[in-house]
């Protein structure tokens, strides 16, 4: 993404500087960063407060999709991806900030080219769509 040249061998990244500006990163006690670099994501991950620290990366052209991470109280990073076609919400956990930064970068690339989804393969995903996307029973 913007700020540093992507490694084209990692996930076949295709996000250029103009496309990167369509992304915004925000989270706990943070302002909005437009077109964040991988290094910016890593830096913010280092300063997330345990238990309630959240970072969210969104694309302005796809408001129903995002990737987010929560630093849990036990130190695990809960990584979540919200897709909109079809609607689904996936979750995984990791201890690796590097893997989370890779996921944010890979997700951004996938927005512009759906064939660039290999970054997802390094995680074991749990589909939590039923918990978050289904309307409540009785109304």
KOLLOLUM-75191 format. One record per residue: residue number from 1; x, y, z of N, C-alpha, C in turn. Coordinates in Angstrom, 3 decimals, m for minus. Atoms other than C-alpha are relative to their C-alpha. Last residue first. Example, Ala and Ser with C-alpha at 12.3 -4.5 7.8 and 13.67 -1.06 7.14 Angstrom:
2
+-----+----------+----------+----------+----------+----------+----------+----------+----------+----------+
: num :      n.X :      n.Y :      n.Z :     ca.X :     ca.Y :     ca.Z :      c.X :      c.Y :      c.Z :
+-----+----------+----------+----------+----------+----------+----------+----------+----------+----------+
:   2 :   m0.820 :   m1.190 :   m0.060 :   13.670 :   m1.060 :    7.140 :   m0.770 :    1.090 :    0.730 :
:   1 :    0.890 :   m1.190 :    0.000 :   12.300 :   m4.500 :    7.800 :    0.900 :    1.200 :    0.000 :
+-----+----------+----------+----------+----------+----------+----------+----------+----------+----------+
END
This chain:
139
+-----+----------+----------+----------+----------+----------+----------+----------+----------+----------+
: num :      n.X :      n.Y :      n.Z :     ca.X :     ca.Y :     ca.Z :      c.X :      c.Y :      c.Z :
+-----+----------+----------+----------+----------+----------+----------+----------+----------+----------+
: 139 :    0.298 :   m1.317 :    0.466 :  m38.306 :   m9.699 :   14.983 :    1.072 :    0.780 :   m0.484 :
: 138 :    1.181 :   m0.671 :   m0.520 :  m38.686 :  m12.871 :   16.891 :   m0.125 :    1.432 :   m0.455 :
: 137 :    1.253 :    0.767 :    0.030 :  m35.202 :  m14.240 :   16.389 :   m1.130 :    0.823 :    0.575 :
: 136 :    0.399 :    0.652 :   m1.246 :  m32.466 :  m11.648 :   15.855 :   m1.338 :   m0.718 :   m0.156 :
: 135 :    0.845 :   m0.858 :   m0.829 :  m31.445 :  m11.001 :   12.235 :   m0.405 :   m0.737 :    1.284 :
: 134 :    1.403 :    0.398 :   m0.004 :  m28.557 :  m13.135 :   10.983 :   m0.812 :    0.950 :    0.862 :
: 133 :    0.724 :   m0.467 :    1.178 :  m25.290 :  m11.332 :   10.263 :   m1.466 :   m0.373 :   m0.021 :
: 132 :   m0.066 :   m1.430 :    0.260 :  m23.294 :  m11.448 :   13.487 :   m0.900 :    0.502 :   m1.116 :
: 131 :    0.028 :   m0.820 :   m1.212 :  m23.723 :  m14.809 :   15.183 :   m0.185 :    1.482 :   m0.306 :
: 130 :    1.296 :    0.212 :   m0.651 :  m24.645 :  m16.690 :   12.003 :   m0.139 :    0.864 :    1.252 :
: 129 :    1.066 :   m0.757 :    0.649 :  m21.681 :  m15.152 :   10.191 :   m1.327 :   m0.119 :    0.731 :
: 128 :    0.851 :   m0.465 :   m1.105 :  m19.125 :  m16.532 :   12.636 :   m1.160 :    0.840 :   m0.540 :
: 127 :    1.095 :   m0.820 :    0.517 :  m17.316 :  m18.655 :   10.035 :   m0.921 :    0.369 :    1.157 :
: 126 :    1.284 :    0.447 :   m0.543 :  m14.103 :  m19.856 :   11.661 :   m1.064 :    0.944 :   m0.545 :
: 125 :    1.115 :   m0.920 :   m0.197 :  m10.932 :  m19.404 :    9.652 :   m1.214 :   m0.709 :    0.590 :
: 124 :    1.142 :    0.906 :   m0.148 :   m7.684 :  m21.385 :    9.959 :   m1.178 :    0.889 :    0.388 :
: 123 :    0.799 :    0.005 :   m1.227 :   m5.098 :  m18.921 :    8.655 :   m1.037 :   m1.123 :   m0.029 :
: 122 :   m0.919 :    0.215 :   m1.128 :   m2.271 :  m19.088 :    6.105 :   m0.735 :   m0.056 :    1.339 :
: 121 :   m0.370 :    1.407 :   m0.176 :   m4.747 :  m19.621 :    3.238 :    0.901 :   m0.259 :    1.204 :
: 120 :    0.967 :    0.659 :   m0.893 :   m6.348 :  m16.161 :    3.562 :    0.433 :   m1.417 :    0.366 :
: 119 :   m0.321 :   m0.389 :   m1.366 :   m3.255 :  m14.470 :    2.090 :   m0.925 :   m0.699 :    0.999 :
: 118 :   m0.863 :    1.007 :   m0.632 :   m3.911 :  m16.469 :   m1.084 :    0.366 :    0.342 :    1.433 :
: 117 :    0.543 :    0.364 :   m1.312 :   m6.846 :  m14.192 :   m1.976 :    0.859 :   m1.029 :    0.737 :
: 116 :   m1.112 :   m0.171 :   m0.949 :   m5.366 :  m12.314 :   m4.927 :   m0.480 :   m0.284 :    1.424 :
: 115 :   m0.888 :    1.155 :    0.135 :   m7.870 :  m13.664 :   m7.490 :    1.177 :    0.060 :    0.970 :
: 114 :    0.456 :    1.137 :   m0.816 :  m10.419 :  m11.152 :   m6.183 :    0.856 :   m1.253 :   m0.127 :
: 113 :   m0.120 :    1.175 :    0.858 :   m8.371 :   m8.298 :   m7.701 :   m0.354 :   m1.233 :    0.828 :
: 112 :   m0.178 :   m0.422 :    1.393 :   m8.990 :   m4.784 :   m6.388 :    0.154 :   m1.168 :   m0.970 :
: 111 :    1.106 :   m0.895 :    0.362 :  m10.456 :   m5.804 :   m3.027 :    0.076 :    0.349 :   m1.482 :
: 110 :    1.131 :    0.826 :    0.448 :   m7.971 :   m8.704 :   m2.878 :   m1.199 :    0.855 :   m0.415 :
: 109 :   m0.284 :    0.439 :    1.362 :   m5.043 :   m6.273 :   m2.686 :   m1.179 :   m0.782 :   m0.577 :
: 108 :    0.070 :   m1.192 :    0.852 :   m6.492 :   m4.582 :    0.371 :    0.243 :   m0.368 :   m1.462 :
: 107 :    1.409 :   m0.349 :    0.142 :   m7.116 :   m7.978 :    1.981 :   m0.148 :    1.201 :   m0.934 :
: 106 :    0.605 :    0.934 :    0.943 :   m3.518 :   m9.003 :    1.333 :   m1.460 :    0.306 :   m0.254 :
: 105 :   m0.540 :   m0.299 :    1.322 :   m2.167 :   m5.874 :    3.034 :   m0.629 :   m0.912 :   m1.064 :
: 104 :    0.536 :   m1.309 :    0.378 :   m4.423 :   m6.289 :    6.072 :    0.445 :    0.345 :   m1.425 :
: 103 :    1.424 :    0.165 :    0.293 :   m3.586 :  m10.004 :    6.192 :   m0.628 :    1.320 :   m0.430 :
: 102 :    0.104 :    0.675 :    1.304 :    0.160 :   m9.360 :    5.932 :   m1.460 :   m0.143 :   m0.410 :
: 101 :   m0.360 :   m1.024 :    0.985 :   m0.146 :   m6.877 :    8.820 :   m0.061 :   m0.571 :   m1.412 :
: 100 :    1.138 :   m0.921 :    0.063 :   m1.995 :   m9.564 :   10.810 :    0.286 :    1.100 :   m1.027 :
:  99 :    1.057 :    0.677 :    0.765 :    0.672 :  m12.139 :    9.954 :   m1.236 :    0.883 :   m0.120 :
:  98 :   m0.390 :    0.030 :    1.414 :    3.383 :   m9.723 :   11.086 :   m1.076 :   m0.656 :   m0.857 :
:  97 :    0.349 :   m1.305 :    0.561 :    1.539 :   m9.089 :   14.361 :    0.357 :    0.061 :   m1.485 :
:  96 :   m0.946 :   m0.677 :    0.883 :    1.769 :  m12.799 :   15.065 :   m0.529 :    1.323 :   m0.550 :
:  95 :   m0.906 :   m0.777 :   m0.851 :   m0.049 :  m14.230 :   18.088 :    0.885 :    0.924 :   m0.826 :
:  94 :   m1.427 :    0.187 :    0.207 :   m2.955 :  m15.443 :   15.966 :    0.762 :    0.795 :    1.056 :
:  93 :   m0.855 :   m0.584 :   m1.037 :   m6.722 :  m15.853 :   16.104 :    1.453 :   m0.319 :   m0.322 :
:  92 :   m1.114 :    0.865 :   m0.359 :   m9.281 :  m16.403 :   13.360 :    0.790 :    0.693 :    1.100 :
:  91 :   m0.843 :   m0.360 :   m1.130 :  m12.659 :  m14.956 :   12.410 :    1.093 :   m1.045 :    0.167 :
:  90 :   m0.945 :    1.043 :   m0.387 :  m14.876 :  m14.877 :    9.326 :    0.898 :    0.498 :    1.112 :
:  89 :   m0.934 :   m0.574 :   m0.965 :  m18.000 :  m12.809 :    8.634 :    0.865 :   m1.141 :    0.528 :
:  88 :   m0.523 :    0.941 :   m0.987 :  m20.160 :  m13.546 :    5.633 :    1.029 :    0.718 :    0.855 :
:  87 :   m0.242 :   m0.520 :   m1.342 :  m22.333 :  m11.729 :    3.105 :    0.498 :   m1.105 :    0.932 :
:  86 :    1.201 :   m0.039 :   m0.836 :  m21.885 :  m13.288 :   m0.331 :    0.327 :    0.550 :    1.392 :
:  85 :    0.574 :    0.727 :    1.126 :  m20.723 :  m10.959 :   m1.716 :    0.618 :   m1.385 :   m0.095 :
:  84 :    1.366 :   m0.400 :    0.319 :  m20.281 :   m8.644 :    1.273 :   m0.629 :   m0.754 :   m1.167 :
:  83 :    0.195 :   m0.007 :    1.445 :  m17.222 :   m9.955 :    3.078 :   m1.441 :    0.391 :   m0.283 :
:  82 :    1.412 :   m0.113 :    0.387 :  m16.320 :   m9.117 :    6.672 :   m0.053 :    0.110 :   m1.514 :
:  81 :    0.221 :   m0.487 :    1.357 :  m12.916 :  m10.328 :    7.806 :   m1.494 :   m0.009 :   m0.264 :
:  80 :    1.308 :    0.239 :    0.598 :  m11.908 :  m10.773 :   11.435 :   m0.063 :    0.630 :   m1.382 :
:  79 :    0.099 :   m0.578 :    1.328 :   m8.547 :  m11.132 :   13.178 :   m1.349 :   m0.382 :   m0.602 :
:  78 :    1.197 :    0.552 :    0.643 :   m8.492 :  m11.766 :   16.911 :   m0.201 :    0.745 :   m1.309 :
:  77 :    0.580 :   m0.943 :    0.945 :   m4.944 :  m11.032 :   18.081 :   m1.160 :   m0.700 :   m0.699 :
:  76 :    0.316 :    0.498 :    1.342 :   m4.050 :  m13.076 :   21.135 :   m0.621 :    1.116 :   m0.835 :
:  75 :   m1.081 :   m0.273 :    0.936 :   m2.479 :  m11.227 :   24.062 :   m0.221 :   m0.536 :   m1.400 :
:  74 :   m1.011 :    1.056 :   m0.127 :   m4.714 :  m12.764 :   26.753 :    1.164 :    0.176 :   m0.975 :
:  73 :   m0.675 :   m0.094 :   m1.288 :   m6.710 :   m9.535 :   27.091 :    1.099 :   m1.024 :    0.194 :
:  72 :    0.722 :    0.534 :   m1.151 :   m7.602 :   m9.601 :   23.400 :    0.846 :    0.121 :    1.267 :
:  71 :   m0.995 :    0.566 :   m0.902 :   m5.999 :   m7.351 :   20.801 :   m0.722 :   m0.405 :    1.275 :
:  70 :    0.196 :   m0.350 :   m1.408 :   m8.818 :   m6.901 :   18.294 :    1.119 :   m0.662 :    0.789 :
:  69 :   m0.709 :    0.797 :   m0.991 :   m8.177 :   m6.933 :   14.551 :   m0.278 :    0.580 :    1.380 :
:  68 :   m0.261 :   m0.638 :   m1.289 :  m10.273 :   m5.752 :   11.653 :    0.727 :   m0.963 :    0.917 :
:  67 :   m0.817 :    0.913 :   m0.782 :  m10.779 :   m6.414 :    7.962 :    0.310 :    0.737 :    1.295 :
:  66 :   m1.098 :   m0.540 :   m0.794 :  m13.576 :   m4.698 :    6.096 :    0.809 :   m1.146 :    0.577 :
:  65 :   m1.146 :    0.899 :   m0.181 :  m16.357 :   m5.142 :    3.575 :    1.042 :    0.698 :    0.860 :
:  64 :    0.438 :    1.208 :   m0.695 :  m19.843 :   m3.608 :    3.502 :    1.112 :   m0.978 :    0.290 :
:  63 :    0.260 :   m0.230 :   m1.430 :  m18.461 :   m0.141 :    2.714 :   m0.459 :   m1.228 :    0.779 :
:  62 :    0.662 :    1.247 :   m0.401 :  m16.893 :   m1.272 :   m0.597 :   m0.324 :    0.080 :    1.496 :
:  61 :    0.844 :    0.441 :    1.112 :  m15.741 :    1.885 :   m2.436 :   m0.800 :   m1.259 :    0.325 :
:  60 :    1.100 :   m0.938 :    0.167 :  m14.414 :    3.549 :    0.728 :   m0.959 :   m0.401 :   m1.115 :
:  59 :   m0.140 :   m0.592 :    1.314 :  m12.311 :    0.504 :    1.528 :   m1.225 :    0.865 :   m0.237 :
:  58 :    1.175 :   m0.001 :    0.866 :  m12.067 :   m0.284 :    5.218 :    0.369 :    0.587 :   m1.348 :
:  57 :   m0.347 :   m0.494 :    1.330 :   m9.246 :   m1.236 :    7.565 :   m1.223 :   m0.159 :   m0.887 :
:  56 :    0.922 :    0.367 :    1.076 :  m10.188 :   m1.544 :   11.240 :    0.501 :    0.627 :   m1.297 :
:  55 :   m0.348 :   m0.682 :    1.251 :   m7.834 :   m1.550 :   14.224 :   m0.921 :   m0.529 :   m1.089 :
:  54 :    0.556 :    0.415 :    1.282 :   m9.100 :   m2.430 :   17.709 :    0.590 :    0.844 :   m1.123 :
:  53 :   m0.662 :   m0.659 :    1.116 :   m7.585 :   m2.336 :   21.196 :   m0.477 :   m0.552 :   m1.325 :
:  52 :    0.969 :   m0.760 :    0.795 :  m10.123 :   m3.399 :   23.820 :    0.633 :    0.744 :   m1.174 :
:  51 :    1.383 :    0.120 :   m0.455 :   m8.539 :   m6.092 :   25.945 :   m0.997 :    0.762 :   m0.834 :
:  50 :    0.569 :    1.342 :   m0.182 :   m4.924 :   m5.137 :   25.523 :   m1.429 :    0.076 :    0.484 :
:  49 :    0.216 :    0.398 :   m1.395 :   m4.221 :   m1.583 :   24.343 :   m0.632 :   m1.396 :    0.072 :
:  48 :    1.386 :    0.294 :   m0.359 :   m2.907 :   m1.383 :   20.778 :   m0.114 :   m0.357 :    1.480 :
:  47 :    0.499 :   m0.904 :   m1.035 :    0.548 :    0.216 :   20.563 :   m1.454 :   m0.246 :    0.394 :
:  46 :   m0.892 :   m0.005 :   m1.162 :    2.458 :   m2.481 :   18.672 :   m0.553 :    0.831 :    1.149 :
:  45 :    0.210 :    1.261 :   m0.719 :   m0.481 :   m3.005 :   16.290 :    0.839 :   m0.051 :    1.272 :
:  44 :    1.228 :   m0.135 :   m0.785 :   m0.266 :    0.678 :   15.379 :   m0.316 :   m1.274 :    0.773 :
:  43 :   m0.217 :   m0.955 :   m1.080 :    3.346 :    0.304 :   14.310 :   m1.214 :    0.167 :    0.890 :
:  42 :   m0.837 :    0.640 :   m1.033 :    2.617 :   m2.837 :   12.317 :    0.224 :    0.925 :    1.184 :
:  41 :    0.842 :    0.997 :   m0.671 :   m0.239 :   m1.102 :   10.455 :    0.786 :   m0.671 :    1.121 :
:  40 :    0.926 :   m0.750 :   m0.850 :    1.995 :    1.886 :    9.694 :   m0.910 :   m0.947 :    0.773 :
:  39 :   m0.745 :   m0.452 :   m1.184 :    4.726 :   m0.459 :    8.446 :   m0.885 :    0.797 :    0.955 :
:  38 :   m0.140 :    1.172 :   m0.861 :    2.223 :   m2.147 :    6.096 :    0.730 :    0.386 :    1.284 :
:  37 :   m1.015 :    0.972 :    0.418 :    1.474 :    1.283 :    4.679 :   m0.032 :   m1.192 :    0.955 :
:  36 :   m1.079 :    0.371 :   m0.924 :   m1.764 :    3.120 :    5.350 :    0.970 :   m1.010 :   m0.603 :
:  35 :   m1.040 :    0.703 :    0.728 :   m3.699 :    4.639 :    2.434 :    1.147 :   m0.455 :    0.882 :
:  34 :    0.365 :    0.365 :    1.372 :   m5.676 :    7.136 :    4.513 :    1.185 :   m0.675 :   m0.665 :
:  33 :   m1.162 :   m0.017 :    0.883 :   m5.020 :    7.113 :    8.258 :   m0.472 :   m0.459 :   m1.365 :
:  32 :    0.115 :    0.761 :    1.246 :   m7.998 :    8.033 :   10.434 :    1.280 :    0.177 :   m0.805 :
:  31 :    0.635 :   m0.737 :    1.077 :   m7.344 :    9.148 :   13.978 :   m0.096 :   m0.910 :   m1.207 :
:  30 :   m0.797 :   m0.313 :    1.189 :   m6.589 :    6.672 :   16.698 :   m0.807 :    0.900 :   m0.922 :
:  29 :   m0.794 :   m1.186 :   m0.319 :   m7.840 :    6.120 :   20.269 :    0.911 :    0.406 :   m1.156 :
:  28 :    0.043 :   m0.492 :   m1.369 :   m9.069 :    2.628 :   19.346 :    0.961 :    1.162 :    0.188 :
:  27 :    0.130 :    0.917 :   m1.120 :   m9.249 :    2.201 :   15.605 :   m0.011 :    0.711 :    1.323 :
:  26 :    0.365 :   m0.712 :   m1.226 :   m8.922 :    3.650 :   12.157 :   m0.159 :   m1.017 :    1.115 :
:  25 :   m0.317 :    0.791 :   m1.185 :   m7.432 :    2.685 :    8.824 :   m0.363 :    0.834 :    1.207 :
:  24 :   m0.207 :   m0.747 :   m1.241 :   m8.897 :    4.141 :    5.658 :    0.191 :   m0.986 :    1.145 :
:  23 :    0.065 :    0.764 :   m1.242 :   m8.565 :    2.797 :    2.155 :    0.173 :    0.921 :    1.192 :
:  22 :    1.408 :    0.358 :   m0.189 :   m9.396 :    4.651 :   m1.088 :   m0.201 :   m0.832 :    1.266 :
:  21 :    0.672 :   m1.141 :   m0.622 :   m5.960 :    6.310 :   m0.899 :   m1.490 :   m0.251 :    0.214 :
:  20 :   m0.242 :    0.030 :   m1.445 :   m4.421 :    2.886 :   m1.570 :   m0.721 :    1.142 :    0.703 :
:  19 :    0.939 :    0.940 :   m0.617 :   m6.023 :    2.818 :   m5.012 :    0.140 :    0.008 :    1.510 :
:  18 :    1.339 :   m0.570 :    0.151 :   m4.139 :    5.968 :   m6.029 :   m1.039 :   m0.907 :    0.647 :
:  17 :    0.152 :   m1.150 :   m0.906 :   m0.843 :    4.665 :   m4.597 :   m1.403 :    0.609 :   m0.079 :
:  16 :   m0.899 :   m1.109 :    0.272 :   m1.135 :    1.277 :   m6.329 :   m0.332 :    1.175 :    0.929 :
:  15 :    0.527 :   m1.276 :   m0.470 :   m2.674 :   m1.895 :   m4.947 :    1.029 :    1.089 :   m0.287 :
:  14 :    0.228 :   m0.874 :    1.140 :   m1.678 :   m4.868 :   m7.102 :   m0.508 :    1.369 :    0.425 :
:  13 :    0.691 :   m1.241 :   m0.311 :   m0.200 :   m7.315 :   m4.627 :   m0.095 :    0.913 :   m1.210 :
:  12 :    0.349 :   m0.556 :    1.295 :    0.773 :  m10.719 :   m6.000 :   m0.735 :    1.316 :    0.157 :
:  11 :    1.354 :    0.432 :    0.338 :    0.588 :  m12.209 :   m2.534 :   m0.413 :    0.508 :   m1.375 :
:  10 :    0.719 :    0.485 :   m1.172 :    4.204 :  m12.097 :   m1.401 :   m1.375 :   m0.525 :   m0.353 :
:   9 :   m0.052 :    1.451 :   m0.100 :    6.179 :  m11.934 :   m4.636 :   m0.843 :   m0.532 :    1.142 :
:   8 :    0.887 :    0.632 :    0.979 :    5.150 :   m8.384 :   m5.523 :    0.020 :   m1.519 :    0.072 :
:   7 :   m0.797 :    1.114 :    0.500 :    6.613 :   m7.070 :   m2.255 :   m0.868 :   m0.765 :   m0.984 :
:   6 :    0.379 :    1.361 :   m0.369 :    4.711 :   m3.825 :   m1.823 :    0.951 :   m1.013 :   m0.605 :
:   5 :    0.285 :    0.815 :    1.174 :    6.577 :   m0.516 :   m2.155 :   m0.364 :   m1.410 :    0.433 :
:   4 :   m1.083 :    0.938 :    0.258 :    6.267 :    1.529 :    0.991 :   m0.396 :   m0.845 :   m1.197 :
:   3 :   m1.011 :   m0.206 :   m1.025 :    4.224 :    4.602 :    1.847 :    1.176 :   m0.936 :   m0.132 :
:   2 :   m0.769 :   m1.231 :    0.091 :    1.083 :    3.638 :    0.006 :    1.031 :    0.085 :    1.111 :
:   1 :    0.840 :   m1.173 :    0.000 :    0.000 :    0.000 :    0.000 :    0.880 :    1.230 :    0.000 :
+-----+----------+----------+----------+----------+----------+----------+----------+----------+----------+
END
